[in-house]
Amino acid sequence: MSLHITDTRMTSDLCADVAELQDGRWLVTGYPGRTFDRNQAIAALILAEVLATDPSPRGRMRLFVRSWCDELGIPERDGPHGPTA
């Protein structure tokens, strides 16, 4: 599990989601219609990676999932969706 981050693009080696910088905001596949700052884009990709591993509903990782969803201001059931790019 690792993210590859450049000045304008972020990718994951575990899932198909991608973040790209456009007009000063980050667009992340899986979150259509939303933009993020750099830190939120990183959180969104980490969340996508973790959810791609299908963590146990009762496992500790769900605490992190809830935390990242809170940081992104989304309910867990609302994201991320399948990559849209």
C-alpha positions in Angstrom: 0.0 0.0 0.0 1.6 3.2 -1.1 0.7 6.5 -2.7 2.8 8.1 -5.4 2.6 11.9 -5.1 3.8 14.6 -7.5 3.0 18.3 -7.7 0.0 17.6 -9.9 -1.0 13.9 -9.6 -1.5 11.2 -7.0 -1.9 7.6 -7.6 -2.2 4.4 -5.6 -0.5 1.0 -6.2 -3.5 -0.7 -4.6 -6.6 0.8 -6.2 -7.5 2.6 -9.4 -8.4 6.0 -7.9 -6.3 9.0 -9.0 -6.1 12.6 -7.8 -5.2 15.4 -10.2 -4.6 19.1 -9.5 -6.8 21.4 -11.6 -7.2 25.1 -11.1 -5.7 24.9 -7.6 -8.0 22.2 -6.3 -7.6 18.4 -6.3 -10.1 16.2 -8.2 -10.2 12.7 -7.0 -11.9 9.8 -8.9 -14.5 8.2 -6.7 -15.7 11.6 -5.5 -17.5 13.1 -8.6 -18.4 16.7 -8.3 -16.1 17.4 -5.2 -12.8 19.1 -4.9 -10.3 18.8 -2.2 -7.2 20.5 -0.8 -3.9 18.6 -1.0 -4.2 17.0 2.4 -7.8 16.0 1.8 -6.9 14.4 -1.5 -4.2 12.3 0.3 -6.8 11.3 2.9 -9.3 10.4 0.1 -6.8 8.1 -1.6 -5.7 6.5 1.7 -9.4 5.9 2.4 -9.9 4.3 -1.1 -6.8 2.1 -0.6 -8.1 0.9 2.8 -11.6 0.2 1.5 -10.1 -1.7 -1.4 -8.8 -4.2 1.1 -12.4 -4.8 2.4 -11.6 -4.3 6.1 -13.6 -6.1 8.7 -16.7 -4.2 9.8 -15.6 -4.8 13.4 -11.9 -4.4 12.9 -9.8 -1.5 14.1 -9.3 -0.2 10.6 -13.0 0.9 10.7 -12.0 3.6 13.3 -9.6 5.1 10.7 -12.2 4.8 8.0 -14.6 6.8 10.1 -11.9 9.4 10.9 -11.0 9.9 7.2 -14.7 10.2 6.3 -15.1 12.8 9.0 -12.1 14.7 7.7 -13.6 14.7 4.2 -17.0 15.6 5.5 -18.8 12.6 4.1 -20.8 9.7 5.6 -19.0 6.4 5.2 -21.8 5.1 3.0 -21.2 8.0 0.5 -17.7 7.4 -0.6 -15.6 6.7 -2.2 -17.4 5.4 -5.2 -15.9 3.5 -8.1 -13.3 5.4 -10.0 -14.8 7.7 -12.6 -11.7 8.5 -14.6 
